[in-house]
Amino acid sequence: MRYQIHFEKELPAEALRRFLSEDYGISPDAVYVGRIEDRAIDDPRPVAMLNPPYEDGEFGWILTGDTELADATNQGERELAATLARTFGVRSLVDDGGIYPDRWLLVSTDGSSGRVLTDEDAAADGDLRVVHAFEPISGEPQLTVVPPPDWARDW
């Protein structure tokens, strides 16, 4: 998967389909909303999938997509997350590209972003919870900033 964007709360399905259709030309039928296991095996492959969380928790809604979504939006994962965050007023987390599984890129509702630490124990249970930021994020002034230790700065 090229895109795996974790949203703090649900994106309205019809509004997401309409947005992707109007802004990127993605057919509403090509956006699946629901649990992966509920899709019929012979359904056409969707361009994007929005999957609900299995349990209550933060950042449980996940938008996934591959090459077709990248080609349609002409945006990388962080850029698309920022576009959707601004459009729908919902924060998101994306992989920061580093080697540490508890470090993510938080995208605020204003589109600003920065690296954050998530709770490792909660993540083991499938719940992503932001502990603190490693750098100031303009759209998240309430978030505590704790710079990473020197040994962990090359991530």
N, C-alpha and C positions, 0 to 999 in steps of 0.2 A: 504494500500500500504506500502510495506517495503522500497521502494526507491522512492524518489521524488527529483531529481537533477535538479536544475534550471541553464541553461547555458546562458552565456552572449551573445552568438551568435549561429547561426545554426551549427549543426554538419552535414557534408555531409552524406545524407541518405545511399548511397551505400557504402561509406567508413566505416560508423558505422556498417552496416550489415556485411560487410566483416571482420571487426575487431572482432566483437562478434562471428562470425562463426569460424574464424581461432584460436582465443585465448581461446574461451570458449565452442566451439561446439554448439552454438545456431544457428539453421537453419535461413538463411536470411528471409525465409517466416514467421518466428515467431517474426520478429521485424516490428511492424507497425509504419509507419511514416505518420503523417497527423492529421487532427482534429478528435477527438473522435466521434463527431456526424456524421462524414462521413463514419465511419465503418459500414458495414452491420451487422445487428443483428445476423445473422446466421454464420458470419465469425468465424473461430476458435479463441480461446482466445490466444492473443500474449504473448510471454514471456516478451517482453519489448515494450514500446510505446514511441515514440518521437513526442511530440505535439508542433506545432508552436504557437507563441503568437497570441492573437486576435488583438492586437494593437502594434505599435512600442513601445519599451521600453527595459530597461536593464533586463537581466536574464529572458527573456520570453520563451525560448525554454525549455521544461520540459521532462525529461526522467523518466518514471515511470516503476515500475516492482514489482513483489511480490516474493513469495517463489521460483518459478522456476528460476528467475534471480539470487537470492541468492544462490541457489543450484549450478547453472551453473558456477558462477563466484567465489564462495567461498570467497566473499568480502563483507564487510559492506558498507553502503551508502557512508561514507566519503572515504573509500579506493577505491571504484569504481569511485567516482567523481575524485579522484586524478589520477587514472590510465587514465581515459578519458581526463582529463585536460592536462596531459603530452602528450598523444598520439595525440590529436587534437589541442593543443595549444589554448585552450579556458578556461577561468575562469568559476567557477560555485559556486553556493550557495546551501548548504544543511541545514536542520534544526539542530540547535545546541543542541536540546534536553531539552532546558530550558523552562521556563514558559512565557517568554516575546516574543510576536509575531514579534517584530522588531529586534530581535537578531538572527543572522545566523552565520554559519561557512563558510567563504570564502575560496575556494580552488583555488590557483594560478596555472598558467600554468606549473610551475616547480613541482607541487604536494604539496608544502607547504600550510599550512592552519592556520587560526586563526579566532577568533570571531570578528564579526563586527556588527555595528548598521546600519539598513536601514532606509530610510525616511518613517516614518509612514503614512504621507499624501499620498505619491505616492503609497505606498503599498495598501492603501485603494482603489486605482484605478487600482490595478493589476500590478503595475510597481515596481519592486524591485530595489532600488538604494542604493548603499553603501554610507553612510555618512562619517564614519570613522571606524578605527579598535580599538578594546579594548586592543590589544596586538600587538607587532611587528610581521609581517609576512615576512619571508625572501624573498619571491618572489614578494612582494608588497612594496618596499622601499619608493615609492612615496605616499603611503597611510598614512594620518595623524593618529597618535595613541593618543587616549584619554582614559585613564583607566576609568573603570566604578566607580561610587561612592561606598563608603564602603558598604552602605546598599544593593547594588545590586550585590555584588561579589559572592554570593552563588547561582549561576545559572548554 
